[in-house]
């Protein structure tokens, strides 16, 4: 009885991602890579593009707390870019 309940839970959780969600996931991975690369170069443009890409992924998954967190980082790096010009 308990084993069947866990099997049903695991099977029901699997679903296919739609085309938009798959593309958003790929864009999010690219954004994470840009954020990692930006840590070595400290280039504001890499941070800005990386945060935008990660926000696409978190927005498509409706993770609004992470969207707000990435928006904060995006504003900080835009401010840094403007002040350095």
RAGI-V483193 format. One line per field, one symbol per residue. ss: DSSP state (H for helix, E for strand, C for the rest). psi: psi as a letter, one per 40 degrees, with the letter a starting at -180 (. if undefined). burial: I if it has 24 or more other ideal C-beta (glycine too) atoms within 12 Angstrom, else O. A space follows every 10 residues. Layout:
ss: ???
psi: ???
burial: ???
//
This chain:
ss: CHHHHHHHHH HHHCCCCCHH HHHHHHHHHH HHHHHHHHHH HCCHHHHHHH HHHHHHHHHH CCCHHHHHHH HHHHHHHHHH HHHHC
psi: dddddddddd ddehihiidd dddddddddd dddddddddd dfhddddddd dddddddddd efgddddddd dddddddddd ddde.
burial: OOOOOOOOOO OOOOOOOOOO OOOIOOIIOO IIOIIOOIOO OOOIOIIIII IIIIIIIIII OOOOOOOOOI OOIIOOIOOO OOOOO
//
